[in-house]
Amino acid sequence: MNPEKIWLSSPHMGGNEQKYINDAFETNWIAPLGPNVNAFEKDLENYLQDSVYVSVLSSGTAAIHLALILLGVSNGDEVICQSMTFSASANPILYQGATPIFIDSETDTWNLCPIALEEAIVDRIAKGKKPKAIIGVHLYGMPFKVDEINAISKKYNIPLIEDSAEALGSTYKGKKCGTFSDFGILSFNGNKIITTSSGGALVCKSKELKDKAVFYATQSRDEAPHYQHSEIGYNYRLSNICAGVGRGQMEVIDLRVSQRRAMNAFYQELFKDNEEVAILVEPNKNYFSNHWLSAITLDSYEKREALRLALEKENIESRPLWKPMHLQPVFEKYPYYGNKVAEQLFENGLCLPSGSNLTEKDKVRIAENINSFFTTFA
């Protein structure tokens, strides 16, 4: 019989979620609006600080899509996107009929490479097609090079969308991820730092932009006694029930961040004498990662895959790093700028169990199996 499964990152309830869900049922707010929606948005605004305005939505993907719409991205435009990411960062570009331009990673944070980014912008402008927006990602909770990326965004006057789907609770120079750019993106998918089962949020710099996002997210219904629509809208608003889960999760977010960071510290200790493994850690004290997932690189694809399979055999889930978008069949025809950093990370990288609900017993199993692997693998 296989031992109980150790998941990569499973949902972790805080205890008060049920109270807010019950409130929704007792007051009959079973709709994509209501007290939980309003309070969850306020909780997020207070947590992020920096005078931001938050619209909670059905997914982080929906948030990216609305950000592109609010920036006026349309058919024929070009949008720059970090290549090493989940496909949800890039898919909304195609929803708008625009062309994604993919950019390589750098080795410090594994995120958007400032050098390749500027090379791409200069080249696209020379080709007569100035990009309409930039999408950068805080991969696995690690902030991208905020100062460098923002400087390039401002230099060429290209708006920046900050995909913080994996980075709620991460900071750069003490400021929360999701607040550095024109728009921030959050995700509350079941495997994230906090969850609403599914869901996301768009972080805006003004109430007017938030109100416009909510307008689009609720089918763009005009103010009229009847149903009237002058613009295309979407069914993107978060439900009051799911928002209740989010309110309960916000009560424990600091604890969840500390628990994820403790898992990263566990791996740092586990691999401290192992020269075959490098773990993703903050490059300096300006960076504070929530370490949503703890990720390592090994010295070859063969060793990475052997470790993954060895853990899988023991019912321990691990996962290769994101396959870069420019290597994906659906995106491989689009332009790519950079070298092979993202490709090498994908070949040799592995995400290890990182959940905030992993027990000491789980850690012992993980450590025993990893140590056994490196003892026997040659």
C-alpha positions in Angstrom: 0.0 0.0 0.0 1.3 3.4 -0.9 1.8 6.0 1.9 -0.5 8.9 2.1 0.1 11.4 -0.8 2.2 14.5 -0.1 0.9 17.2 -2.4 2.9 20.0 -4.0 0.6 22.7 -2.7 -2.8 21.9 -1.4 -5.5 24.2 0.0 -5.2 25.1 3.7 -8.2 26.5 5.5 -7.8 28.9 8.4 -10.9 28.1 10.4 -13.2 31.1 10.0 -14.1 30.6 6.3 -17.3 28.7 7.2 -18.5 31.6 9.3 -18.4 34.0 6.3 -20.0 31.4 4.0 -22.8 30.8 6.5 -23.3 34.6 6.7 -23.8 34.6 2.9 -26.4 31.8 3.2 -28.2 33.3 6.2 -28.5 36.7 4.5 -29.3 35.2 1.0 -26.3 36.9 -0.7 -25.8 34.0 -3.1 -24.7 36.1 -6.0 -21.6 37.7 -7.6 -21.9 40.7 -5.3 -22.6 41.3 -1.6 -21.0 42.0 1.8 -18.3 39.4 1.5 -17.2 40.7 -1.9 -17.0 44.3 -0.6 -15.2 43.2 2.6 -12.7 40.9 0.8 -11.7 43.8 -1.5 -11.2 46.1 1.5 -9.2 43.4 3.3 -6.9 43.1 0.2 -6.6 46.9 -0.2 -5.6 47.2 3.5 -3.1 44.4 3.2 -1.5 45.7 0.0 -1.5 49.4 1.2 -0.1 52.0 -1.2 -3.7 53.5 -1.8 -4.6 50.8 -4.3 -8.1 49.7 -5.4 -9.0 46.0 -5.8 -11.6 44.3 -7.8 -12.1 40.6 -7.0 -12.8 38.4 -10.0 -13.4 34.9 -11.0 -9.7 34.2 -11.8 -6.3 35.8 -12.2 -6.7 35.1 -15.9 -9.8 37.3 -16.0 -7.8 40.0 -14.2 -5.0 40.0 -16.9 -7.7 40.1 -19.6 -9.4 43.1 -18.0 -6.0 44.9 -17.5 -5.3 44.5 -21.3 -8.8 45.8 -22.1 -8.3 48.8 -19.8 -5.0 49.5 -21.5 -6.7 49.6 -24.9 -4.9 46.4 -26.2 -6.7 45.3 -29.3 -6.4 43.3 -32.6 -3.0 43.8 -34.2 -1.2 45.1 -31.1 1.8 43.5 -29.6 2.2 42.7 -25.9 5.5 41.7 -24.3 5.3 38.7 -21.9 7.7 36.8 -19.7 8.2 33.4 -21.3 8.8 31.4 -18.2 5.3 31.4 -16.7 2.0 29.6 -16.7 0.0 30.0 -19.9 -2.6 32.1 -18.1 -0.1 35.0 -18.3 -0.1 34.9 -22.1 -3.5 33.5 -23.1 -5.4 36.8 -22.6 -3.1 38.5 -25.1 -4.6 36.3 -27.8 -8.1 36.9 -26.4 -7.7 40.5 -27.5 -6.3 39.5 -31.0 -2.9 40.8 -30.0 0.5 39.2 -30.6 2.6 38.0 -27.7 6.3 38.8 -27.7 8.2 36.5 -25.4 11.2 37.4 -23.3 13.8 35.2 -21.6 14.5 35.0 -17.9 17.6 36.1 -15.9 19.4 33.9 -13.5 19.0 35.9 -10.2 15.2 35.7 -9.9 14.3 33.5 -12.9 12.1 36.4 -14.0 11.9 38.9 -16.9 15.4 39.7 -18.1 15.8 43.5 -18.3 18.5 43.2 -21.0 16.4 41.0 -23.3 13.3 43.2 -22.5 15.0 46.4 -23.7 16.4 44.6 -26.8 12.9 43.4 -27.7 11.4 46.9 -27.3 14.1 48.6 -29.4 13.7 45.9 -32.1 9.9 46.0 -32.2 10.0 49.9 -32.4 12.5 49.6 -35.3 10.0 47.3 -37.0 7.3 49.9 -36.6 5.4 48.1 -33.9 5.8 49.6 -30.4 4.5 47.2 -27.8 1.3 48.2 -26.1 2.0 46.6 -22.7 4.5 44.5 -20.7 3.5 41.5 -18.6 6.1 40.6 -15.9 5.7 37.7 -13.5 6.9 37.3 -9.9 7.7 33.6 -10.5 7.1 31.2 -7.5 6.7 34.3 -5.3 10.1 35.8 -6.1 9.8 39.5 -7.1 11.2 40.3 -10.5 13.8 43.1 -10.8 11.4 45.8 -10.0 13.6 48.8 -10.4 15.1 47.7 -13.7 11.8 46.6 -15.2 9.9 49.8 -14.1 12.7 52.0 -15.4 12.4 50.4 -18.9 8.6 50.6 -18.8 8.9 54.4 -18.0 11.7 55.0 -20.5 9.7 53.7 -23.4 6.3 54.8 -22.0 4.9 51.2 -22.1 2.5 50.2 -19.3 3.5 47.4 -17.0 1.1 44.6 -15.8 2.5 42.9 -12.7 1.5 39.3 -12.6 1.6 38.6 -8.8 -0.6 35.5 -9.0 2.1 33.6 -7.1 3.4 36.5 -5.1 0.7 37.7 -2.6 2.7 38.5 0.5 6.0 39.0 -1.3 7.8 42.4 -1.1 10.5 44.4 -2.8 12.2 47.0 -0.6 9.4 46.6 1.9 6.6 47.3 -0.6 4.0 44.6 -1.5 4.1 42.9 -4.9 1.1 43.8 -7.0 1.5 47.5 -6.3 4.5 48.5 -8.4 2.9 48.7 -11.8 0.0 50.1 -13.8 -2.0 47.0 -12.9 -1.4 44.2 -10.4 -2.8 40.6 -10.8 -3.6 38.2 -7.9 -4.8 34.6 -8.0 -6.7 32.7 -5.4 -6.6 29.3 -7.1 -6.7 26.3 -4.8 -2.9 25.9 -4.7 -2.1 29.5 -4.0 -0.9 31.2 -0.7 -4.6 31.9 0.1 -7.5 30.4 -1.9 -11.2 31.1 -2.7 -11.3 27.7 -4.5 -11.0 29.7 -7.7 -10.7 33.4 -8.1 -8.4 36.4 -8.6 -8.2 40.1 -8.4 -7.2 43.2 -10.4 -5.2 45.8 -8.5 -5.8 49.3 -9.8 -4.3 52.7 -9.1 -7.6 54.6 -9.1 -11.2 54.1 -8.2 -12.2 55.0 -11.7 -10.2 52.1 -13.1 -11.6 49.7 -10.5 -15.1 50.9 -11.3 -14.5 50.3 -15.0 -13.1 46.9 -14.3 -16.2 46.0 -12.3 -18.3 47.3 -15.2 -16.6 45.0 -17.7 -16.7 42.1 -15.2 -20.5 42.4 -14.8 -21.4 42.2 -18.5 -20.9 45.9 -19.1 -24.5 46.7 -18.1 -25.3 50.4 -18.7 -27.2 52.4 -16.1 -30.8 52.0 -17.2 -34.0 50.4 -15.8 -33.7 47.8 -18.5 -30.8 45.7 -19.7 -28.8 47.8 -22.0 -25.2 47.3 -23.2 -23.0 49.7 -25.2 -19.8 47.7 -24.7 -18.8 44.1 -24.7 -18.8 42.7 -21.2 -17.7 39.6 -19.3 -19.0 37.4 -16.5 -15.9 37.8 -14.4 -17.1 38.9 -10.9 -16.2 36.7 -7.9 -19.2 35.2 -6.0 -20.1 36.3 -2.5 -19.7 32.8 -1.3 -16.1 32.4 -2.6 -15.3 35.9 -1.3 -16.4 34.6 2.1 -13.7 31.9 1.9 -11.3 34.7 1.0 -12.2 36.7 4.1 -11.4 33.7 6.3 -8.1 33.2 4.4 -7.0 36.8 4.9 -7.1 36.3 8.6 -4.2 33.8 8.3 -2.3 35.2 5.4 0.8 36.3 7.4 0.9 32.8 9.0 0.6 31.2 5.6 3.5 33.2 4.2 5.7 32.3 7.2 4.8 28.6 6.8 5.8 28.7 3.1 9.0 30.4 4.0 9.7 27.8 6.6 9.4 25.1 4.0 12.0 27.0 1.9 14.3 27.2 4.9 13.8 23.4 5.4 15.0 22.8 1.8 17.9 25.2 2.3 19.1 23.2 5.3 18.5 19.9 3.5 20.6 20.9 0.5 23.2 23.0 2.2 26.0 20.4 1.6 24.7 19.2 -1.7 26.7 20.7 -4.6 24.4 19.1 -7.2 21.4 21.2 -6.2 20.8 25.0 -6.3 17.6 26.4 -4.6 15.8 29.6 -5.6 16.4 32.1 -2.9 16.4 35.9 -2.7 19.4 37.5 -4.4 19.7 40.2 -1.7 17.9 41.8 1.2 15.7 44.0 -1.0 13.8 40.9 -2.0 11.3 39.1 0.3 9.7 36.0 -1.3 6.6 34.3 0.0 8.2 31.1 -1.4 4.9 30.0 -2.7 6.7 27.1 -4.2 10.3 26.0 -3.3 12.2 25.3 -6.5 15.6 23.8 -7.2 17.8 23.1 -10.2 20.0 20.1 -10.7 22.9 19.6 -13.0 21.1 17.7 -15.7 17.7 16.9 -17.1 18.3 13.2 -16.4 18.9 13.8 -12.7 15.9 16.1 -12.4 13.6 13.6 -14.0 15.1 10.7 -12.0 14.4 12.6 -8.8 10.9 13.5 -9.8 10.1 9.9 -10.6 11.7 8.6 -7.4 9.5 11.0 -5.4 6.4 10.0 -7.5 7.1 6.4 -6.7 6.8 7.2 -3.0 3.6 9.2 -3.6 5.3 12.6 -3.1 4.3 15.1 -5.7 6.9 17.3 -7.4 6.7 19.2 -10.7 9.1 20.5 -13.4 9.3 24.3 -13.6 7.0 26.0 -16.0 7.7 25.1 -19.6 8.5 28.5 -21.3 5.8 29.9 -23.5 8.0 30.2 -26.5 8.4 26.4 -26.5 4.7 25.7 -26.2 3.0 24.4 -29.4 0.3 27.1 -29.2 2.9 29.9 -28.9 6.0 28.7 -30.7 5.3 30.8 -33.8 5.6 34.1 -31.9 8.7 36.2 -31.5 11.1 35.4 -28.7 14.1 37.5 -27.4 16.9 36.3 -25.2 19.1 33.3 -24.8 18.4 29.9 -23.2 18.1 30.8 -19.5 14.4 29.9 -19.3 15.0 26.7 -21.4 17.8 25.6 -19.1 15.7 26.3 -16.0 12.9 24.2 -17.4 15.2 21.3 -18.3 16.9 21.1 -14.9 14.4 22.6 -12.5 11.9 21.0 -10.1 9.3 22.3 -7.7 9.2 20.5 -4.4 6.3 20.1 -1.9 5.8 23.5 -0.4 2.3 23.6 1.2 1.7 25.5 4.4 -0.1 22.4 5.8 2.8 20.0 5.5 3.5 18.2 8.8 6.8 17.3 10.5 6.1 13.7 9.5 5.8 14.9 5.9 9.1 16.7 6.1 10.8 13.6 7.5 9.5 11.5 4.6 10.5 14.1 2.0 14.0 14.4 3.5 14.5 10.6 3.8 13.5 10.1 0.2 15.6 12.9 -1.2 18.6 11.9 0.8 18.1 8.3 -0.3 18.0 9.4 -4.0 21.2 11.3 -3.8 22.9 8.4 -2.0 21.9 5.9 -4.7 21.8 8.0 -7.9 25.0 8.0 -9.9 
